[in-house]
Amino acid sequence: MLNAAGVLARQMTLITVLTLALVASARAQTDPLPSWNEGAAKAAIVGFVGRVTREGGADFVPVEERIATFDNDGTLWSEQPMYVQAAFAMDRVKAMAGDHPEWKDRPALKALLDGDHAALAALGEKGVLQIIAATHSGMTVSAFERAVRDWVRAARHPRFDRPYNEMVYQPMLELLAYLRANGFKTFIVSGGGVEFMRAWAPDAYGIPPEQIVGSSGKTEFRLDGDQASLVKLPEIEFVDDGAGKPVGINHVIGRRPVFAAGNSDGDLQMLQWTTLNAGPRFGVIVHHTDDGREWAYDRSSPVGRLDRALDEAPRRGWTVVNMKTDWKVVFPFEKQ
């Protein structure tokens, strides 16, 4: 039988255990990046946000200057085994081919319809643009948006058998939310088609259409009675990739970012434009290293090649996120 001192000691022990549990629970609830493992990448991000939002601090950045830009493919959602917009365009080619016998005379479209993936890959960007021009043009912007939304809801990723809009990265969703909670304005700056992304990205990322910068085709205004529309033409207007990204940022956003995230050499110039400037700046590269939960690729990949930017990262002080070791989960459905 315990004496008074023993009872008091047991009570104190219980109080200590409960206190520690409550502290741990509170920390878990207040962790802005719960899907990130503790480590250098997470610490660097949290440290940067803390510095630039601390009023009176040497690195304080006013709210209006807190611009963060994110690539989309391979940075915010999966880009393997092919860019999602390419998969959309390919499905449209197959669906529309019966009405377009002339497509058999166009190399990229013929290769796709014949299932000749080697010939299609050999055509490179030229082939992709030929497919997109054929399948994205001749319709109104509104009709195209409906087509993209219908496809995104119905199409399934070939490896994971999930709708494509579920192939977003949970840690990056948390990063977007964390930045916005600290006064940042978040933008997508992607080589993908701007109208393709605007159809589904606002729901997926909480980023409104006017904060999405991307490649674009030419459009034409048409008036039929009281019916006004914009019709997509089979011509490329602007390619928002590589050196085009800083140009797109300047044209659409009008401010130089203080935070930029990408995953490939197509994001190199955006990272340079963001970080090679006075004041506090932050660059992030998502390095795909997890072939179990997603994919592992970099220098030799035909999709999302990461070579020059990976070499330049240490010299520029960019944070390279190792997907395998820095992320607890990759996709939201892993938490279910």
VOGU-3710 file (C-alpha; in Angstrom, 3 decimals, decimal comma):
1> mlnaagvlar> 0,000/0,000/0,000  1,399/3,387/-1,047  1,957/6,050/1,533  1,162/9,717/0,888  4,605/10,341/-0,613  4,193/7,394/-2,988  0,762/8,543/-4,118  2,114/12,060/-4,726  5,045/10,677/-6,722  2,716/8,578/-8,900
11> qmtlitvltl> 0,456/11,573/-9,497  3,424/13,721/-10,484  4,612/11,052/-12,898  1,157/10,841/-14,463  0,981/14,625/-14,796  4,413/14,668/-16,455  3,413/11,970/-18,951  0,168/13,745/-19,792  1,972/17,070/-20,184  4,524/15,588/-22,567
21> alvasaraqt> 1,743/13,939/-24,564  -0,160/17,211/-24,821  2,977/19,072/-25,901  3,705/16,465/-28,573  0,093/16,627/-29,766  0,177/20,433/-29,889  3,401/20,358/-31,881  1,888/17,880/-34,338  -1,184/20,057/-34,775  0,849/23,221/-35,321
31> dplpswnega> 3,368/21,652/-37,703  2,766/23,508/-40,984  4,382/20,725/-43,022  3,268/17,455/-41,395  4,027/15,319/-44,470  7,666/16,450/-44,488  10,282/14,567/-42,500  12,418/16,612/-40,138  15,618/17,474/-41,920  17,606/20,116/-43,748
41> akaaivgfvg> 14,999/20,774/-46,474  12,093/21,324/-44,094  14,237/23,381/-41,735  15,453/25,588/-44,590  11,908/26,302/-45,775  10,547/27,058/-42,307  13,596/29,146/-41,482  13,239/31,228/-44,639  9,538/31,875/-44,073  10,245/32,838/-40,478
51> rvtreggadf> 12,927/35,327/-41,480  11,025/37,074/-44,258  7,842/37,444/-42,205  9,488/38,758/-39,018  8,729/42,472/-38,902  11,766/44,507/-38,018  14,106/41,674/-39,001  16,971/42,138/-41,440  15,318/39,821/-44,005  11,737/41,085/-43,676
61> vpveeriatf> 9,842/41,123/-46,980  6,640/43,211/-47,271  3,502/41,219/-48,034  3,101/42,690/-51,517  6,556/41,382/-52,470  6,017/37,833/-51,200  5,654/36,189/-54,597  6,160/32,415/-54,865  6,238/30,622/-58,220  5,843/26,881/-58,744
71> dndgtlwseq> 6,371/24,734/-61,791  3,541/22,220/-62,199  4,623/19,007/-63,943  6,911/17,052/-61,634  6,793/19,778/-58,978  3,149/19,882/-57,916  1,914/16,661/-59,542  3,380/13,604/-61,203  4,697/13,911/-64,763  5,551/10,269/-65,436
81> pmyvqaafam> 5,300/8,193/-67,549  4,360/11,187/-69,747  3,194/14,761/-69,288  -0,491/14,688/-68,402  -1,439/17,149/-71,125  0,232/14,854/-73,658  -1,921/11,971/-72,390  -4,999/14,189/-72,785  -4,009/15,135/-76,334  -3,318/11,517/-77,265
91> drvkamagdh> -6,748/10,420/-76,032  -8,308/13,203/-78,103  -6,406/12,084/-81,223  -7,788/8,575/-80,867  -11,324/9,851/-80,240  -11,275/12,324/-83,152  -9,325/10,296/-85,719  -12,427/9,001/-87,505  -13,346/12,545/-88,536  -9,831/13,408/-89,693
101> pewkdrpalk> -8,458/10,956/-92,296  -5,851/13,591/-93,218  -4,091/12,959/-89,898  -2,521/9,849/-91,449  -0,324/12,236/-93,453  1,032/14,073/-90,409  4,053/12,293/-88,876  3,230/12,756/-85,173  -0,447/11,932/-85,533  0,292/8,929/-87,757
111> alldgdhaal> 2,887/7,617/-85,270  0,397/7,969/-82,425  -2,437/6,257/-84,284  -0,095/3,458/-85,387  1,199/2,975/-81,862  4,742/3,771/-83,041  6,069/5,282/-79,814  9,679/5,255/-81,024  8,806/7,411/-84,031  6,737/9,713/-81,828
121> aalgekgvlq> 9,577/10,121/-79,318  12,015/10,863/-82,155  9,863/13,834/-83,224  10,344/15,405/-79,786  8,717/18,753/-78,983  7,780/19,275/-82,641  5,644/16,161/-82,524  3,969/17,131/-79,259  3,118/20,586/-80,621  1,674/18,994/-83,766
131> iiaathsgmt> -0,597/16,794/-81,670  -1,678/19,667/-79,419  -2,350/21,964/-82,377  -4,556/19,342/-84,025  -6,528/18,403/-80,920  -6,782/21,717/-79,058  -7,773/24,050/-81,910  -11,015/24,848/-83,692  -13,048/24,958/-80,486  -13,965/27,737/-78,123
141> vsaferavrd> -11,966/28,271/-74,951  -15,088/27,407/-72,927  -15,641/24,139/-74,811  -11,982/23,237/-74,356  -12,241/23,851/-70,611  -15,255/21,519/-70,402  -13,405/18,849/-72,387  -10,401/19,023/-70,054  -12,564/18,826/-66,932  -14,477/15,828/-68,267
151> wvraarhprf> -11,238/14,066/-69,181  -9,537/14,764/-65,845  -12,538/13,282/-64,013  -12,717/10,179/-66,210  -9,115/9,344/-67,183  -7,003/7,160/-64,921  -3,282/7,166/-64,349  -1,792/4,024/-65,982  0,276/2,991/-62,969  -1,821/4,043/-59,973
161> drpynemvyq> -5,317/3,701/-61,494  -6,296/7,032/-59,943  -7,816/10,135/-61,526  -5,046/12,467/-62,623  -6,129/15,206/-60,220  -5,322/12,827/-57,345  -1,721/12,590/-58,531  -0,799/15,828/-56,767  1,928/15,846/-54,119  0,666/16,109/-50,552
171> pmlellaylr> 3,857/17,786/-49,224  3,612/20,468/-51,907  -0,057/21,111/-51,128  1,051/21,763/-47,553  3,852/24,038/-48,733  1,434/26,098/-50,840  -0,941/26,452/-47,888  1,916/27,320/-45,518  3,200/30,073/-47,780  -0,278/31,545/-48,256
181> angfktfivs> -0,865/31,489/-44,511  2,252/33,647/-44,220  1,188/36,287/-46,717  2,670/34,808/-49,898  0,839/34,945/-53,208  1,350/31,625/-54,989  1,569/31,269/-58,769  1,935/28,350/-61,144  4,550/29,008/-63,856  4,568/25,980/-66,118
191> gggvefmraw> 5,460/24,849/-69,602  2,011/23,243/-69,759  -0,867/24,897/-71,565  -2,364/27,696/-69,517  -5,941/26,870/-70,523  -5,386/23,174/-69,806  -4,218/23,983/-66,262  -6,890/26,583/-65,546  -9,564/23,912/-66,050  -8,563/21,860/-62,984
201> apdaygippe> -5,646/23,469/-61,076  -7,713/25,988/-59,035  -9,612/23,132/-57,376  -6,476/21,035/-56,921  -4,142/23,700/-55,527  -6,282/26,632/-54,411  -4,580/28,851/-56,989  -7,023/30,997/-59,019  -6,886/31,084/-62,847  -5,350/34,564/-62,966
211> qivgssgkte> -2,358/33,254/-60,994  -1,522/30,552/-63,540  1,154/31,316/-66,132  1,697/28,814/-68,931  2,272/28,175/-72,592  -0,484/29,435/-74,838  -1,835/29,048/-78,332  -3,287/31,854/-80,354  -6,982/32,612/-79,968  -9,407/34,649/-82,056
221> frldgdqasl> -12,406/36,669/-80,903  -15,613/35,888/-82,780  -19,083/37,395/-82,554  -22,083/35,462/-83,850  -25,099/37,656/-83,226  -25,050/38,187/-79,486  -22,808/35,173/-78,934  -19,224/36,202/-78,173  -16,474/33,615/-77,978  -12,746/33,017/-78,148
231> vklpeiefvd> -11,738/30,271/-80,575  -8,469/28,368/-80,280  -6,259/28,498/-83,376  -3,660/25,901/-84,482  -0,730/28,224/-83,765  1,584/28,549/-80,762  1,678/32,019/-79,209  4,094/31,579/-76,280  6,120/28,716/-74,784  6,501/29,177/-71,041
241> dgagkpvgin> 9,482/26,921/-70,518  13,190/27,408/-69,924  14,159/30,999/-70,667  10,501/31,710/-71,385  9,579/31,402/-67,705  11,186/34,665/-66,530  9,585/36,349/-69,535  6,177/34,960/-68,585  6,656/35,970/-64,948  7,527/39,513/-65,923
251> hvigrrpvfa> 4,657/39,763/-68,399  1,904/38,300/-66,207  3,006/38,831/-62,600  5,072/41,996/-62,922  7,142/41,224/-59,827  10,284/39,182/-59,348  9,570/36,187/-57,093  11,335/35,682/-53,777  10,528/31,947/-53,753  10,593/29,518/-56,681
261> agnsdgdlqm> 10,186/25,759/-56,912  10,845/23,449/-59,850  12,106/19,980/-60,654  13,835/20,065/-64,031  16,164/21,961/-66,315  13,063/23,623/-67,744  12,889/25,503/-64,428  16,549/26,536/-64,370  16,054/30,084/-65,627  13,104/30,664/-63,295
271> lqwttlnagp> 15,289/29,647/-60,346  18,084/31,887/-61,580  15,731/34,831/-62,134  14,319/34,411/-58,639  17,482/33,870/-56,628  20,112/35,940/-58,450  18,833/39,162/-56,956  19,422/41,260/-53,859  17,657/40,418/-50,626  16,394/37,114/-49,253
281> rfgvivhhtd> 15,599/34,577/-51,973  14,771/30,862/-51,906  15,043/28,187/-54,606  13,671/24,631/-54,365  14,273/21,622/-56,599  12,118/18,523/-56,167  14,441/15,598/-56,902  12,609/12,418/-57,883  14,428/9,676/-56,006  11,630/7,310/-54,965
291> dgrewaydrs> 10,912/4,584/-57,509  8,820/2,726/-54,952  6,205/5,364/-54,184  6,638/7,385/-57,393  9,651/7,397/-59,775  13,412/7,905/-59,624  14,842/9,936/-62,516  16,989/12,956/-63,290  19,814/13,407/-65,826  18,829/10,952/-68,561
301> spvgrldral> 15,051/11,157/-68,349  13,224/12,227/-71,531  10,499/13,625/-69,262  11,486/16,132/-66,590  15,228/15,931/-67,180  17,208/17,324/-64,239  20,850/17,843/-65,132  22,187/21,409/-65,310  19,926/22,644/-62,515  21,062/19,808/-60,235
311> deaprrgwtv> 24,696/20,733/-60,848  24,038/24,411/-60,237  22,009/23,939/-57,031  24,917/23,722/-54,531  26,604/26,811/-55,945  23,382/28,817/-55,818  22,311/27,572/-52,409  19,098/26,022/-53,738  17,374/23,467/-51,515  17,201/20,059/-53,198
321> vnmktdwkvv> 14,285/18,058/-51,823  14,987/14,325/-51,800  11,555/12,823/-52,354  12,487/9,492/-50,787  13,933/10,846/-47,556  12,268/14,249/-47,142  8,634/13,257/-47,700  6,629/11,024/-45,358  3,994/10,531/-48,028  3,930/11,461/-51,708
331> fpfekq> 0,243/11,489/-52,666  -2,830/12,428/-50,594  -4,362/8,983/-51,075  -1,481/7,436/-49,096  -2,988/9,024/-45,964  -6,340/7,277/-46,437
//
